[in-house]
Amino acid sequence: MIDVGELARIRFHDPGRITRALADRAPGSIPPPGERLIMIAADHPARGVVGVSGAPQAMASREDLLRRCVIALSRPGVHGFLGTADLVEDLALLGALDGKLVFGSVNRAGLEGASFAIDDRTTAYDAAGIVASGLDGGKVLLRIDLDDPATPTMLESAATTVGQLARSERVALLEPFMSTSREGKRVNLLDPDNAILAFGIASALGPTSARTWLKVPCVADMARVAASTTLPCLLLGGDVQDDQDAQLRQWADALRLPNVMGMVVGRSLLYPHDGDVAAAVDRLVEVR
């Protein structure tokens, strides 16, 4: 069991231990050619998302979320973690990030259900914080709404982050969607043509794309969509699907594409229907 009280006591009495844990952790590395990169994502609560597949409070317990992350990160074939500073620091204190790539989530201002959801400002890690914490890169969510005047400011901010990370020799992992508002709800447009538009916009952000990767949805006609960019692509997992075997088959097909280098998966692995996190991770690692 994970002692949340002990983590709170460290934060209260010895916060410098967090800095030491991050500085002392063994670094991770990109897997060799022929092996797919698998990362665990857990930055959802910072955007006000704690529900999973119809269970509105599934991610509400921090102890349970950390336990699931620790199990997932311990499985063979898992190379890294993506999260906000609170989770990165807890997992560093627990020793779960040793030998892993770690990416910090940058913009979490677009809270779930908010009228300002498209205005995704930098509210978590910035580039300087990623460097100071010894992380390998930062993830930036890009929801591009052609009808929302907040979009240009968000794109400008993302481009600045891409440049700052590149100058520090860190990866910028961009997660692009064409997006719209329907009946007051934010909706990402997941058809192939809109995915291609989003990939093209994201690929051009910043003064260099040398260290830019894309975190992309697995959509229909994925071969044509992936062919719209030369940037490395990592598939995102999304919410838990009713037919998880069909989801695995769809991922397997996409992972065969030449510029799809792996996956960044959160709820699909951390909250499988049967509750067996280790088995869910192992099934994904074995997908070819």
C-alpha distance (Angstrom), angle and dihedral (degrees) to the residues before:
residue distance angle dihedral
M1 . . .
I2 3.79 . .
D3 3.80 114.4 .
V4 3.78 104.7 -138.9
G5 3.78 88.6 -179.2
E6 3.79 90.7 60.2
L7 3.81 90.6 51.4
A8 3.81 89.3 51.2
R9 3.84 91.1 49.0
I10 3.82 90.8 52.0
R11 3.78 90.5 49.9
F12 3.83 90.8 47.9
H13 3.81 100.7 42.7
D14 3.83 105.6 22.6
P15 3.83 112.7 20.6
G16 3.80 89.7 158.3
R17 3.79 86.9 71.7
I18 3.81 88.2 72.6
T19 3.80 91.2 58.2
R20 3.80 90.3 47.4
A21 3.80 92.6 48.9
L22 3.80 91.4 53.1
A23 3.80 92.9 45.2
D24 3.80 94.0 47.8
R25 3.81 99.7 44.9
A26 3.79 117.3 112.7
P27 3.81 110.1 -109.4
G28 3.77 124.5 -116.0
S29 3.79 128.7 -132.0
I30 3.79 140.3 -148.3
P31 3.82 110.3 -97.3
P32 3.81 118.5 -108.5
P33 3.83 122.3 -95.4
G34 3.79 111.4 -69.9
E35 3.81 94.6 31.3
R36 3.79 119.4 96.1
L37 3.80 121.5 -129.3
I38 3.82 112.7 -120.2
M39 3.80 120.1 -168.6
I40 3.80 130.8 177.2
A41 3.81 116.5 -133.7
A42 3.80 125.8 -156.3
D43 3.79 108.6 158.9
H44 3.80 95.3 113.5
P45 3.86 101.2 103.2
A46 3.81 91.5 59.0
R47 3.82 88.8 63.8
G48 3.80 91.8 48.1
V49 3.81 94.3 -99.7
V50 3.81 112.6 134.0
G51 3.80 99.4 140.6
V52 3.78 125.3 99.4
S53 3.80 125.5 -166.8
G54 3.79 97.1 -29.9
A55 3.82 96.1 -34.6
P56 3.83 101.3 109.7
Q57 3.84 96.7 -164.9
A58 3.82 100.5 34.5
M59 3.82 93.9 121.4
A60 3.81 96.0 38.6
S61 3.82 96.3 102.7
R62 3.80 109.6 77.4
E63 3.81 91.2 -165.4
D64 3.81 91.0 55.3
L65 3.81 93.0 44.9
L66 3.80 91.8 50.3
R67 3.81 91.2 47.4
R68 3.80 90.6 53.3
C69 3.80 91.7 47.5
V70 3.81 92.0 50.1
I71 3.81 91.2 51.2
A72 3.81 92.5 47.9
L73 3.81 93.6 47.1
S74 3.81 91.2 50.3
R75 3.81 94.3 59.5
P76 3.83 120.3 102.0
G77 3.78 113.1 -102.0
V78 3.81 96.4 30.8
H79 3.79 109.8 121.0
G80 3.77 107.0 178.7
F81 3.78 157.2 -12.8
L82 3.80 136.0 -114.9
G83 3.79 120.8 -160.5
T84 3.77 150.6 117.2
A85 3.80 121.9 -75.6
D86 3.81 95.5 -95.2
L87 3.81 92.9 58.0
V88 3.80 95.0 37.7
E89 3.79 90.3 52.9
D90 3.81 94.8 46.3
L91 3.81 91.0 49.7
A92 3.80 91.3 46.4
L93 3.82 89.7 53.8
L94 3.80 88.3 50.1
G95 3.81 91.3 51.8
A96 3.81 91.4 -121.4
L97 3.81 94.9 126.2
D98 3.79 98.3 56.6
G99 3.79 109.7 126.2
K100 3.82 92.4 7.9
L101 3.78 134.5 117.3
V102 3.81 108.9 -118.2
F103 3.80 126.2 -158.2
G104 3.79 123.4 -171.7
S105 3.80 121.1 -140.1
V106 3.80 110.0 -124.1
N107 3.83 113.2 -172.6
R108 3.79 120.2 37.6
A109 3.82 100.2 148.4
G110 3.81 94.2 107.2
L111 3.78 93.6 87.6
E112 3.79 119.4 -161.8
G113 3.80 110.5 -90.5
A114 3.80 95.3 3.0
S115 3.81 122.5 138.4
F116 3.83 86.8 -130.5
A117 3.82 94.9 50.7
I118 3.81 94.0 126.6
D119 3.83 91.3 55.7
D120 3.79 94.4 85.9
R121 3.78 102.0 175.5
T122 3.79 125.9 177.1
T123 3.79 103.9 -85.7
A124 3.81 102.9 145.0
Y125 3.81 125.2 36.3
D126 3.78 120.3 -0.2
A127 3.80 122.5 -162.4
A128 3.80 92.8 -95.2
G129 3.81 91.4 51.7
I130 3.79 91.5 50.0
V131 3.80 90.7 53.2
A132 3.82 93.4 44.0
S133 3.80 91.2 51.9
G134 3.80 92.9 49.1
L135 3.80 93.7 -117.3
D136 3.79 124.4 157.5
G137 3.78 99.9 -130.7
G138 3.77 149.2 -33.5
K139 3.80 134.0 -103.4
V140 3.79 120.3 -137.8
L141 3.81 121.4 -168.5
L142 3.82 112.0 -142.9
R143 3.80 116.7 -165.4
I144 3.79 106.3 174.9
D145 3.80 115.3 -160.6
L146 3.80 113.3 178.7
D147 3.81 90.0 -160.9
D148 3.80 97.4 50.5
P149 3.84 117.8 84.8
A150 3.81 90.9 -151.4
T151 3.82 91.0 69.4
P152 3.85 98.8 82.9
T153 3.81 92.3 51.9
M154 3.79 90.6 49.1
L155 3.82 91.3 49.8
E156 3.80 91.2 48.5
S157 3.80 90.5 51.6
A158 3.80 91.2 48.6
A159 3.81 91.5 50.1
T160 3.81 90.1 51.7
T161 3.80 90.8 51.6
V162 3.82 91.1 49.4
G163 3.80 90.2 54.4
Q164 3.80 94.5 45.3
L165 3.79 92.7 49.6
A166 3.81 92.8 46.5
R167 3.80 92.0 51.5
S168 3.81 87.8 53.6
E169 3.83 90.7 48.0
R170 3.80 91.9 -113.0
V171 3.78 127.8 135.0
A172 3.81 121.1 -108.7
L173 3.81 108.3 -148.3
L174 3.81 106.9 -162.4
E175 3.83 120.9 -164.2
P176 3.83 105.3 -161.8
F177 3.80 129.8 -170.0
M178 3.75 135.1 163.7
S179 3.78 101.0 -129.5
T180 3.79 141.6 -173.1
S181 3.79 141.1 179.4
R182 3.80 119.5 -111.4
E183 3.79 120.8 -177.8
G184 3.79 89.5 -20.6
K185 3.81 94.9 -50.7
R186 3.79 127.4 112.6
V187 3.82 110.7 -119.6
N188 3.81 125.9 -173.3
L189 3.82 114.0 -144.2
L190 3.80 105.9 -127.9
D191 3.79 102.3 179.4
P192 3.83 116.6 117.7
D193 3.81 97.2 -109.0
N194 3.80 93.7 52.9
A195 3.80 90.8 45.2
I196 3.81 89.3 54.5
L197 3.82 90.4 50.8
A198 3.81 91.4 50.7
F199 3.81 93.5 47.2
G200 3.80 91.8 51.7
I201 3.80 93.1 50.5
A202 3.81 93.0 46.7
S203 3.80 94.5 45.8
A204 3.81 91.5 59.1
L205 3.81 98.2 49.2
G206 3.78 118.5 117.2
P207 3.82 135.1 13.6
T208 3.82 92.0 -70.9
S209 3.78 137.0 18.7
A210 3.80 94.8 -162.6
R211 3.81 92.7 110.4
T212 3.81 99.4 29.4
W213 3.82 121.9 116.8
L214 3.78 127.8 178.4
K215 3.81 126.4 -129.9
V216 3.78 102.9 -153.9
P217 3.80 140.9 -177.8
C218 3.79 118.8 -115.2
V219 3.81 100.2 -116.4
A220 3.79 135.4 168.1
D221 3.82 116.9 -72.1
M222 3.78 89.0 22.2
A223 3.81 94.1 170.2
R224 3.83 91.2 62.0
V225 3.79 91.7 43.0
A226 3.81 95.0 50.1
A227 3.81 90.0 46.8
S228 3.82 88.9 64.7
T229 3.83 91.4 77.9
T230 3.80 139.9 37.2
L231 3.79 91.7 -153.4
P232 3.82 118.5 110.5
C233 3.80 109.9 -96.4
L234 3.79 129.4 -151.3
L235 3.80 117.8 -166.4
L236 3.79 117.1 -126.9
G237 3.78 118.7 -136.8
G238 3.79 104.3 -145.3
D239 3.78 124.1 -172.0
V240 3.81 124.4 -21.3
Q241 3.81 110.3 -80.7
D242 3.80 124.9 -142.7
D243 3.82 91.4 -125.5
Q244 3.79 103.0 46.2
D245 3.81 93.3 172.1
A246 3.82 90.1 58.2
Q247 3.80 88.7 48.2
L248 3.81 90.6 53.6
R249 3.81 91.1 50.2
Q250 3.80 90.9 51.6
W251 3.80 90.7 50.0
A252 3.81 91.2 47.4
D253 3.81 91.4 55.3
A254 3.81 91.9 49.5
L255 3.81 93.6 46.1
R256 3.81 89.3 62.2
L257 3.80 91.1 65.5
P258 3.82 112.4 105.9
N259 3.81 99.0 -120.8
V260 3.82 96.9 39.3
M261 3.79 100.9 100.0
G262 3.79 101.3 176.9
M263 3.79 144.9 -61.1
V264 3.78 142.9 -69.9
V265 3.80 106.3 -155.1
G266 3.78 131.2 176.1
R267 3.78 125.7 157.3
S268 3.82 94.3 18.1
L269 3.80 89.5 65.0
L270 3.78 102.4 26.8
Y271 3.83 95.6 50.6
P272 3.83 108.7 31.3
H273 3.80 116.9 169.4
D274 3.81 92.7 -108.4
G275 3.82 93.9 46.6
D276 3.82 93.4 -124.5
V277 3.81 102.7 130.3
A278 3.81 94.9 174.5
A279 3.81 92.9 53.1
A280 3.81 92.0 47.0
V281 3.80 91.2 52.4
D282 3.79 92.4 45.9
R283 3.80 91.8 51.6
L284 3.80 90.4 53.5
V285 3.81 93.9 46.4
E286 3.81 89.5 53.1
V287 3.83 93.5 52.8
R288 3.80 111.4 114.2
